[in-house]
Amino acid sequence: MRERVRLRKPRRATLHSWSFHQLGTFIAYKAKRAGVPVVYVDPAYTSQECSRCHHIDRRNRPSQAVFACRVCGFVEHADLNSSHNIAARGWSLWVRGAESQAPALTPTA
């Protein structure tokens, strides 16, 4: 992300100093507060896996934006295909009994 974002210098410094860990912490906190479970999934090969037939091949990505499965012929925007794979992995973990990984909220005075 840092290599692809084009901003002016002051905004760039702010973006690059903000940690991805902090983003994850914010998401977990907000999810817990809203009663939404959080399950972390391994994102490996989600951009190369077909969300329809689950065939994994690096040639399924003919370009950065396009996903085209070499087995079943399914074509979709690459980011949308990857998001379907991540959602399916999360759902699979959840139905197998995974516990929410959002930290417990601590009451404040």
NUDRENMI-644557 format. One record per residue: x, y, z of N, C-alpha, C, O in turn. Coordinates in steps of 0.02 Angstrom, whole numbers. Layout:
! NUDRENMI-644557
{{X, Y, Z}, {X, Y, Z}, {X, Y, Z}, {X, Y, Z}}
...
END
This chain:
! NUDRENMI-644557
{{41, -59, 0}, {0, 0, 0}, {44, 63, 0}, {29, 111, -35}}
{{97, 61, 39}, {138, 121, 46}, {171, 140, -20}, {181, 199, -34}}
{{188, 90, -62}, {220, 105, -125}, {171, 132, -177}, {191, 169, -222}}
{{107, 115, -171}, {58, 134, -222}, {23, 200, -208}, {-4, 230, -254}}
{{23, 224, -146}, {-15, 284, -128}, {25, 345, -148}, {84, 351, -133}}
{{-8, 391, -182}, {23, 453, -205}, {-11, 512, -169}, {-68, 530, -185}}
{{24, 542, -122}, {-2, 599, -84}, {52, 652, -79}, {111, 639, -93}}
{{31, 711, -58}, {80, 764, -45}, {119, 747, 18}, {97, 708, 60}}
{{176, 777, 26}, {223, 759, 78}, {194, 758, 149}, {205, 709, 185}}
{{157, 809, 172}, {131, 806, 241}, {82, 748, 251}, {84, 715, 303}}
{{39, 735, 203}, {-9, 680, 208}, {27, 613, 204}, {7, 565, 237}}
{{79, 609, 163}, {118, 548, 155}, {152, 529, 220}, {154, 470, 238}}
{{179, 578, 255}, {211, 565, 320}, {161, 538, 370}, {177, 492, 408}}
{{101, 566, 371}, {49, 542, 417}, {30, 470, 401}, {24, 429, 446}}
{{20, 455, 337}, {1, 388, 317}, {54, 337, 334}, {39, 284, 361}}
{{117, 352, 319}, {170, 304, 330}, {187, 293, 403}, {218, 242, 420}}
{{168, 339, 446}, {183, 329, 517}, {126, 291, 553}, {134, 271, 610}}
{{70, 282, 518}, {13, 249, 549}, {21, 173, 540}, {29, 149, 484}}
{{18, 136, 594}, {32, 65, 589}, {-30, 24, 571}, {-86, 41, 588}}
{{-18, -30, 535}, {-72, -75, 517}, {-97, -112, 579}, {-155, -133, 581}}
{{-53, -122, 628}, {-74, -152, 691}, {-128, -109, 725}, {-176, -134, 753}}
{{-118, -44, 722}, {-166, 2, 752}, {-234, -4, 716}, {-286, -2, 749}}
{{-234, -10, 651}, {-296, -19, 613}, {-331, -82, 637}, {-392, -81, 648}}
{{-294, -138, 643}, {-324, -200, 667}, {-353, -193, 737}, {-406, -220, 752}}
{{-318, -157, 779}, {-342, -145, 847}, {-407, -105, 846}, {-454, -121, 883}}
{{-410, -53, 805}, {-471, -13, 800}, {-530, -55, 775}, {-585, -50, 801}}
{{-517, -96, 724}, {-571, -138, 697}, {-596, -187, 750}, {-656, -195, 758}}
{{-550, -219, 786}, {-570, -267, 838}, {-609, -232, 893}, {-659, -259, 918}}
{{-588, -173, 913}, {-623, -136, 966}, {-694, -118, 944}, {-741, -130, 981}}
{{-700, -90, 885}, {-766, -70, 859}, {-811, -131, 850}, {-871, -127, 864}}
{{-783, -186, 827}, {-823, -247, 817}, {-849, -273, 885}, {-907, -291, 891}}
{{-805, -273, 934}, {-826, -297, 1000}, {-880, -252, 1028}, {-929, -277, 1057}}
{{-872, -188, 1020}, {-922, -140, 1045}, {-990, -149, 1012}, {-1042, -139, 1044}}
{{-989, -167, 948}, {-1051, -177, 911}, {-1078, -248, 916}, {-1131, -264, 890}}
{{-1040, -292, 951}, {-1062, -361, 957}, {-1050, -403, 896}, {-1083, -454, 886}}
{{-1002, -383, 854}, {-987, -418, 792}, {-925, -462, 805}, {-874, -436, 828}}
{{-927, -526, 789}, {-868, -568, 800}, {-813, -553, 750}, {-825, -531, 694}}
{{-751, -564, 772}, {-692, -553, 730}, {-655, -619, 724}, {-638, -650, 775}}
{{-643, -641, 663}, {-604, -701, 651}, {-550, -683, 601}, {-564, -656, 547}}
{{-487, -698, 617}, {-432, -685, 572}, {-419, -746, 528}, {-419, -802, 552}}
{{-409, -734, 464}, {-397, -788, 417}, {-329, -778, 383}, {-304, -722, 379}}
{{-301, -833, 360}, {-238, -830, 323}, {-253, -806, 251}, {-289, -840, 215}}
{{-226, -749, 231}, {-242, -723, 164}, {-200, -754, 108}, {-207, -733, 51}}
{{-158, -802, 124}, {-113, -831, 73}, {-152, -860, 14}, {-200, -898, 23}}
{{-132, -841, -45}, {-158, -866, -109}, {-231, -846, -123}, {-261, -872, -170}}
{{-260, -800, -84}, {-329, -780, -97}, {-335, -743, -164}, {-388, -744, -195}}
{{-281, -712, -186}, {-284, -676, -250}, {-274, -723, -310}, {-288, -704, -367}}
{{-251, -785, -297}, {-241, -833, -351}, {-293, -888, -351}, {-296, -929, -398}}
{{-336, -890, -300}, {-386, -943, -293}, {-453, -923, -325}, {-476, -867, -314}}
{{-482, -967, -362}, {-548, -954, -392}, {-601, -961, -337}, {-603, -1011, -302}}
{{-644, -910, -331}, {-695, -913, -280}, {-753, -960, -299}, {-796, -973, -257}}
{{-753, -984, -360}, {-805, -1032, -381}, {-782, -1104, -375}, {-815, -1144, -342}}
{{-725, -1121, -406}, {-703, -1192, -406}, {-643, -1204, -359}, {-623, -1261, -349}}
{{-615, -1151, -331}, {-560, -1153, -282}, {-494, -1178, -311}, {-450, -1200, -273}}
{{-487, -1175, -376}, {-423, -1192, -408}, {-374, -1135, -395}, {-391, -1076, -404}}
{{-313, -1152, -375}, {-261, -1101, -362}, {-207, -1107, -415}, {-178, -1160, -425}}
{{-194, -1051, -448}, {-142, -1048, -499}, {-122, -975, -507}, {-165, -932, -513}}
{{-58, -961, -508}, {-37, -892, -515}, {-56, -864, -583}, {-61, -803, -591}}
{{-66, -907, -632}, {-87, -884, -699}, {-160, -863, -701}, {-184, -838, -752}}
{{-197, -873, -645}, {-267, -850, -641}, {-270, -774, -640}, {-324, -745, -647}}
{{-213, -741, -630}, {-211, -668, -628}, {-174, -641, -689}, {-115, -626, -685}}
{{-208, -635, -746}, {-174, -610, -806}, {-152, -537, -799}, {-106, -515, -834}}
{{-185, -499, -755}, {-164, -430, -742}, {-181, -414, -669}, {-211, -454, -634}}
{{-161, -355, -647}, {-172, -334, -578}, {-246, -332, -561}, {-265, -350, -505}}
{{-288, -310, -607}, {-358, -299, -593}, {-404, -357, -613}, {-462, -359, -591}}
{{-380, -403, -653}, {-424, -455, -680}, {-406, -523, -651}, {-348, -543, -647}}
{{-459, -560, -632}, {-452, -630, -613}, {-488, -672, -665}, {-546, -658, -681}}
{{-454, -722, -692}, {-485, -766, -742}, {-461, -837, -727}, {-403, -854, -738}}
{{-507, -879, -703}, {-489, -948, -685}, {-471, -989, -746}, {-508, -988, -796}}
{{-415, -1024, -743}, {-392, -1064, -799}, {-429, -1130, -804}, {-424, -1165, -855}}
{{-466, -1149, -751}, {-502, -1213, -751}, {-575, -1205, -771}, {-599, -1236, -818}}
{{-611, -1162, -733}, {-684, -1157, -746}, {-702, -1097, -789}, {-760, -1091, -810}}
{{-655, -1051, -802}, {-668, -994, -845}, {-701, -935, -811}, {-719, -886, -844}}
{{-710, -938, -745}, {-741, -883, -708}, {-698, -821, -712}, {-637, -824, -702}}
{{-730, -763, -727}, {-694, -699, -733}, {-727, -649, -687}, {-788, -642, -685}}
{{-685, -612, -649}, {-710, -562, -602}, {-654, -514, -587}, {-595, -528, -600}}
{{-671, -457, -558}, {-619, -410, -535}, {-578, -446, -482}, {-606, -479, -438}}
{{-513, -440, -485}, {-468, -478, -441}, {-480, -464, -367}, {-480, -510, -326}}
{{-491, -401, -349}, {-503, -384, -278}, {-569, -413, -253}, {-573, -436, -197}}
{{-620, -413, -295}, {-684, -440, -275}, {-679, -516, -266}, {-706, -544, -219}}
{{-644, -549, -312}, {-633, -622, -306}, {-596, -638, -241}, {-616, -684, -205}}
{{-543, -600, -225}, {-505, -612, -164}, {-548, -601, -102}, {-543, -639, -54}}
{{-591, -550, -103}, {-634, -537, -46}, {-684, -594, -35}, {-702, -609, 22}}
{{-707, -624, -89}, {-752, -682, -83}, {-715, -740, -50}, {-743, -776, -8}}
{{-652, -750, -68}, {-612, -804, -38}, {-600, -792, 36}, {-604, -838, 77}}
{{-584, -730, 55}, {-572, -714, 125}, {-636, -724, 165}, {-634, -751, 220}}
{{-693, -701, 138}, {-757, -710, 172}, {-773, -784, 181}, {-797, -804, 234}}
{{-760, -824, 130}, {-774, -896, 134}, {-730, -930, 187}, {-753, -973, 224}}
{{-667, -910, 190}, {-623, -938, 241}, {-645, -918, 311}, {-644, -960, 357}}
{{-666, -856, 320}, {-691, -833, 385}, {-753, -871, 405}, {-760, -892, 462}}
{{-799, -878, 358}, {-862, -915, 372}, {-847, -987, 390}, {-877, -1014, 436}}
{{-801, -1018, 355}, {-782, -1088, 369}, {-754, -1095, 439}, {-772, -1142, 475}}
{{-711, -1049, 459}, {-684, -1051, 527}, {-740, -1041, 578}, {-742, -1075, 630}}
{{-785, -994, 564}, {-838, -978, 612}, {-886, -1037, 623}, {-903, -1052, 680}}
{{-907, -1070, 569}, {-954, -1126, 576}, {-921, -1187, 608}, {-956, -1231, 634}}
{{-855, -1191, 605}, {-819, -1246, 638}, {-807, -1231, 712}, {-774, -1270, 746}}
{{-832, -1175, 736}, {-828, -1160, 807}, {-772, -1114, 829}, {-752, -1115, 887}}
{{-745, -1075, 783}, {-692, -1028, 802}, {-720, -976, 850}, {-777, -953, 841}}
{{-681, -958, 899}, {-701, -905, 946}, {-683, -837, 917}, {-635, -831, 879}}
{{-723, -786, 934}, {-707, -719, 913}, {-639, -699, 942}, {-624, -715, 1000}}
{{-599, -666, 902}, {-533, -646, 924}, {-530, -572, 943}, {-476, -544, 952}}
{{-588, -541, 949}, {-589, -471, 972}, {-576, -470, 1047}, {-604, -510, 1084}}
{{-533, -424, 1069}, {-518, -422, 1141}, {-578, -400, 1181}, {-623, -366, 1156}}
{{-578, -420, 1244}, {-633, -401, 1289}, {-630, -326, 1302}, {-576, -297, 1307}}
{{-688, -296, 1307}, {-691, -224, 1323}, {-681, -215, 1398}, {-705, -254, 1439}}
{{-644, -163, 1415}, {-635, -148, 1486}, {-677, -86, 1502}, {-672, -36, 1468}}
{{-718, -91, 1555}, {-760, -33, 1572}, {-718, 26, 1596}, {-667, 18, 1630}}
{{-739, 85, 1578}, {-705, 146, 1600}, {-751, 185, 1646}, {-812, 180, 1641}}
{{-722, 224, 1689}, {-762, 262, 1738}, {-794, 322, 1709}, {-828, 358, 1745}}
END
